[in-house]
């Protein structure tokens, strides 16, 4: 067994992993990591990326650029054109990001799951009674991004963003170990609620990027300021930004989780199930079938 595998095996033990990633000053460490990752000194950059590659199987073969100014620059890298084909079918809602499906299915009277046996209520996540009513019996998919994945997210359909709600909170780790131990974790963490109206329809699909330890910063092209632990602007931000299907909407500074909510009538696309890996642009849900009269 290699030294790398031995270290990873120890770090992946549930009790130790939970202790190392949660029983620490999470907000302080997140701010510190945000500053450190932006250091552009070549030695710091190269050593940081080398350590990341050693522990995380980092693959940069799809990256648009081959060199980076800092570790942060590498985290938010863009991809080469064409490496994420967008499903153009009008009846398909595509995945906004790369990710692993952590949970998915139908919302049951306003209740969804972050992990088996760990439910939470829409009212506690979205903090908006009108959205709770809209998705009470809808469909949802939770997409978990690992540190090595592509961290930008894109429009799941031709849409307009009408409102963004920023909800300040904690920075718990969102890995499976924490999700099985911390109740209502997504409802505790910092997050943004992005309301997107699909095409010319009355369908409102909501994206909820959730921050985590080392990841508490979300950039949206439709807003002038980043959403992070130091943000002091309005919590509810009205806007009017149009996006074509697959167009970039923003990015996580490091990577975390996106939860997609759609109203009743949307169904999961084939192959979307717990534990499945999905790439941005692939089918995530199908829009309701319009009855021909």
Residue pairs with C-beta under 8 A, 6 or more apart in sequence:
1 9
4 54
4 55
7 55
8 55
10 16
11 17
11 20
14 177
17 175
17 177
18 173
18 177
18 178
18 181
21 173
21 175
21 178
21 213
22 172
22 173
22 178
22 182
22 213
26 170
26 171
26 172
26 213
27 170
27 171
27 216
27 229
29 213
29 214
30 171
30 213
30 214
30 215
30 216
30 229
31 216
31 229
31 230
33 214
33 254
34 72
34 214
34 216
34 217
34 228
34 253
36 44
36 48
36 71
37 48
37 70
37 71
37 72
37 75
37 253
37 254
38 70
38 71
38 72
39 45
39 70
39 71
40 69
40 70
44 70
44 71
45 68
45 69
45 70
45 71
48 71
49 58
49 68
49 71
49 74
52 58
52 71
52 74
52 147
52 148
56 146
56 147
56 148
57 148
58 148
59 148
60 66
60 74
60 77
62 79
62 80
62 83
62 150
63 77
63 78
63 79
63 80
64 77
64 78
64 79
64 80
64 81
65 77
65 78
68 74
68 77
72 253
75 151
75 253
75 254
75 255
76 151
76 152
76 251
76 252
76 253
77 150
77 151
78 152
79 150
79 152
84 150
84 246
84 279
84 280
84 281
85 281
86 94
86 245
86 246
86 281
87 94
87 281
87 282
87 283
88 245
89 283
90 199
90 287
91 286
91 287
91 289
92 157
92 269
92 283
92 284
92 285
92 286
92 287
93 156
93 157
93 198
93 205
93 260
93 262
93 266
93 269
93 283
93 284
93 285
93 286
93 287
94 154
94 156
94 157
94 245
94 246
94 280
94 281
94 282
94 283
94 284
95 141
95 143
95 156
95 260
95 278
95 279
95 280
95 281
95 282
95 283
95 284
96 143
96 153
96 154
96 155
96 156
96 207
96 249
96 258
96 260
96 280
96 284
97 143
97 145
97 149
97 150
97 151
97 152
97 153
97 154
97 258
97 280
98 143
98 145
98 149
98 150
98 278
98 279
98 280
99 143
99 144
99 145
99 149
99 257
99 258
99 277
99 278
100 143
100 144
100 145
100 146
100 275
100 276
100 277
100 278
101 141
101 142
101 143
101 144
101 272
101 273
101 274
101 275
101 276
101 277
101 278
102 114
102 115
102 142
102 143
102 144
102 176
102 179
102 257
102 274
103 112
103 113
103 114
103 115
103 140
103 141
103 142
103 274
104 139
104 140
104 141
104 142
104 268
104 272
104 273
104 274
105 112
105 113
105 139
105 140
105 268
106 137
106 138
106 139
106 140
107 122
107 135
107 136
107 137
107 138
107 139
107 140
107 261
108 137
109 136
109 137
110 121
110 122
110 123
110 132
110 135
110 136
111 119
111 120
111 121
111 122
112 119
112 120
112 122
112 140
113 119
113 120
114 120
114 142
114 179
114 184
114 185
114 186
115 176
115 179
115 180
116 180
117 180
118 179
118 180
118 183
118 184
118 185
120 183
120 184
120 186
120 187
121 132
121 187
122 131
122 132
122 135
122 136
122 261
123 129
123 132
124 184
124 187
125 186
125 187
125 191
125 208
125 259
126 132
126 135
126 165
126 193
126 206
126 208
126 261
127 165
127 167
127 193
128 165
128 193
131 193
131 195
131 206
131 261
134 204
134 263
135 206
135 261
135 262
135 263
137 264
138 261
138 262
138 263
138 264
138 266
139 261
139 262
139 263
139 264
139 266
139 267
139 268
139 285
140 259
140 260
140 261
140 262
141 259
141 260
141 268
141 272
141 284
141 285
142 257
142 258
142 259
142 260
143 257
143 258
143 259
143 260
143 278
144 174
144 175
144 176
144 256
144 257
145 151
145 252
145 255
145 256
145 257
145 258
146 255
147 254
147 255
149 255
150 280
151 251
151 252
151 253
151 254
151 255
152 248
152 250
152 251
152 252
152 280
153 207
153 209
153 248
153 249
153 250
153 251
153 252
153 258
153 280
154 243
154 246
154 247
154 248
154 249
154 280
154 281
155 196
155 243
155 244
155 245
155 246
155 247
155 248
155 249
156 196
156 205
156 207
156 245
156 260
156 284
157 196
157 198
157 199
157 205
157 245
157 287
158 198
158 199
158 243
158 244
158 245
159 196
159 197
159 198
159 199
159 205
159 242
159 243
159 245
160 196
160 197
160 240
160 241
160 242
160 243
161 194
161 195
161 196
161 222
161 239
161 240
161 241
161 243
161 249
162 195
162 196
162 197
162 238
162 239
162 240
163 194
163 195
163 236
163 237
163 238
163 239
164 192
164 193
164 194
164 195
164 220
164 222
164 223
164 236
164 237
164 239
165 192
165 193
165 195
165 235
165 236
165 237
166 191
166 192
166 227
166 231
166 233
166 234
166 235
166 237
167 190
167 191
167 192
167 193
167 235
168 190
168 229
168 231
168 235
169 188
169 189
169 190
169 191
169 211
170 188
170 189
170 190
171 189
171 190
171 211
171 212
171 213
171 214
171 215
171 216
171 229
172 178
172 182
172 185
172 188
172 189
172 212
172 213
173 212
173 213
174 185
174 186
174 189
174 210
174 212
174 256
174 257
178 185
179 185
182 188
186 208
186 210
186 257
186 259
189 210
189 211
189 212
190 210
190 211
190 216
190 227
190 228
190 229
191 208
191 209
191 210
191 211
192 208
192 209
192 218
192 220
192 227
193 206
193 208
194 206
194 207
194 208
194 209
194 220
194 249
195 204
195 206
196 204
196 205
196 206
196 207
196 243
197 203
197 204
197 205
198 204
198 205
198 287
201 287
203 262
203 263
203 266
203 287
203 288
204 263
205 260
205 261
205 262
205 263
206 260
206 261
207 249
207 258
207 259
207 260
207 261
208 258
208 259
208 260
208 261
209 218
209 250
209 252
209 256
209 257
209 258
210 256
210 257
210 258
210 259
211 217
211 218
211 252
211 256
212 256
212 257
214 254
215 252
215 253
215 254
215 255
215 256
216 228
216 229
216 253
217 226
217 227
217 228
217 229
217 252
217 253
217 254
218 226
218 227
218 228
218 250
218 251
218 252
218 253
219 226
219 227
219 250
219 251
219 253
220 227
220 249
220 250
221 241
221 248
221 249
221 250
222 239
222 241
222 249
222 250
223 237
223 239
225 231
225 233
228 253
243 249
246 280
246 281
260 284
260 285
262 285
265 287
265 288
265 289
266 285
266 286
266 287
266 288
267 285
267 286
268 284
268 285
268 286
269 282
269 283
269 284
269 285
269 286
270 283
271 278
272 278
272 283
272 284
272 285
278 284
